[in-house]
Amino acid sequence: MSTDGQPSLELMRAKRQGLRVALAVTVGLCMGLVLGSTLPFFAPLFASQFLFASRRPPALRQGLVTVLVVILTGALLVLATGLLGERPWVLLPLLWLFYFACFTAQGRQVGGAGPALMLVIAIAVPMLDILQRDLGESIVLLLAKAVSLGLLLTWAAHAVFPDPAGEHDEDLPAPKYELDLVIRQAMASALILLAMVALCLSDPRLATAMVIPITVASLLSQFELGMTSRAALGLMLVNLLGGVAASLAFTLFELRPTLWMVALLLLLVSLLFAGKAAMGNATGKVFGGGLITFLILFGLGISPLPTSTPELFSTRIAYVLFAILYALCLAALLWPRPRAIERVMAR
């Protein structure tokens, strides 16, 4: 194939993947609402993670293993939270080790969507188990249903928008870094995330602020070692754009709170973000993060999650802005310096 045709072919593949993401997000959240899920955004969130991780559908064996791992991980985290919830000096170091392992796996580019899923689960389980005990169903069952539906949505999206015969999308390679840098970055990222989770668990005003630590985890996954100030500013603006889009969508939903309005809003916004996100490069990761921010905010706004006090949607937008500034400032302080990166890469 000619070199001139390569950019257009890559654009077609990205558009096809973007359509898959938009379909999975729209159908997934609507199904969650119809089925009465407490957290209807979990399934489309997991589906988008699967689709962003690879342009190929997960194999059946891989999907079954993922569901089993999620169930076991969720059960272990529920057990640990139940036993150690009153002893945070023991629980928090265990959570740090878990976050560290997930960020290390992401830095080494192993596990596909697994590390991102595990991060969301390790944030949600302690917050739901400690702060939201009246969910109506077990957290493990909720997670198992969400990840199973996420896999089904992923496979369905690939079936609706299949690759043409003889064409196989190749996942774009990401930059690789030395293990020393990856470990230092993962240690700092785990500490940044743990501090935010601890704050949310200790402050009653943040009992429903799950969006803050999940946004922090998403941002830390989007950051790249050696990222320029301009790129970091772009990342911040796109994630904030996801929050603004969620605010506008929620305002329209309040005017006409119907299922078809939810579907229309989801389709429009997901198409806006998913096309860029499916490119698979640094810009793609940023737009993928913006879509995740939108999903969490909009999903929390329309979900039947029980709360002890009424919470304005504008407050959640402030949460997102706080999470962005927090992650950006702490990463700039604690991550390896650009000069250190250059020295290690030059070895």
C-alpha positions, 0 to 999 in steps of 0.5 A, a space after each residue: 500500500 502506498 505511503 500516501 494512503 496510510 494517513 487516510 486508512 488510519 483515519 478510517 480505522 479511528 473513525 470506526 473505533 470511535 463509532 464503536 465507543 459511541 455505541 457502547 457508551 450510549 447503549 450501555 448507560 441507557 441499559 443501566 438506567 432501564 435495568 435500574 442499576 445503582 451506578 449505570 455509568 460503570 458498564 459503559 465506563 468499563 466498555 470504553 476502557 476495553 475499546 481504548 485499550 485495543 482496537 481488537 475485540 477481547 477474546 472469549 477466554 480473556 473476557 472470562 478471565 477478566 470477569 473472574 479477576 474483577 470478582 475476586 479483586 472486588 471480593 478481596 477489597 470488600 473483605 479488606 475494607 470490612 476488616 480494616 475500615 476502622 484501622 486506616 493505618 493498615 488499610 491505606 498502605 494496602 491500597 497504596 500497594 494495589 495502586 502502585 501495582 496498577 500504575 506500574 503495569 500501565 507504565 510497562 504497558 501490560 495487562 491491556 485495560 486491566 490496570 485501568 479497571 482495577 484502579 476504578 474498582 480499588 477506588 469505588 469499593 472502599 468508598 461504596 463500602 464505607 460511605 454508601 452502605 445502602 446500595 441495595 445490592 452487594 458491591 461485588 455483584 454490582 461490579 461483576 454485572 458492570 464488567 460483564 455488560 461492558 464486555 458484551 457491549 465491546 463485542 457488540 460494538 465490534 459486531 456492528 462496526 466490524 473490520 473489513 475482511 482482510 484488514 486488521 487494526 494494529 494498536 499504535 505503539 506507545 513510548 517505552 521507558 526504563 523500569 526505574 523511571 516507571 517505578 518512580 512514577 508509579 510510586 508517586 502516582 499511587 501516593 497522589 491517588 491514595 491521599 485523595 482517596 483518604 481525604 474523601 473517606 475522612 471528610 463527610 462532605 465528600 461522601 459522594 465525591 467518587 468523581 474526584 479520585 476517579 478523575 485523578 486516577 484517569 489524569 495520572 494515567 493520561 500524563 506522560 513522562 517528559 510531557 511539555 507544559 503545553 501538552 499538560 495544559 491541553 490535557 487539563 482543558 480537555 478534561 475540563 471540557 468533559 465536565 462542561 459537556 456533562 453540565 450542559 447535558 445534565 441541564 438539557 436532561 433536567 428540562 426533558 428527563 426521558 430515556 431518548 433524551 439521555 440516548 441523544 445526549 450520550 451519542 452526541 457527546 461521545 461522538 465528539 470525544 470518541 473520534 479523537 480518543 480512538 487515534 491511540 496517540 497522546 492526544 487520543 489518551 487526553 480525549 479518552 480521559 475527557 470522555 471518562 470525565 463526562 461519563 462519570 459526571 453525567 452518570 452520577 447526575 442521573 443515577 439513583 445513587 443514594 445520598 445523605 444530602 442534596 448535591 448540586 451538579 455544579 458542585 461536581 464540576 468544581 470537584 473535577 476542576 479540583 481533581 485536575 489541579 490537584 493531579 497536575 500540581 502533585 505530578 509536577 512536584 513528585 514525578 521524575 524530573 525531565 532531566 532525570 528522564 533524559 539521563 536514564 534514557 541516555 544510558 
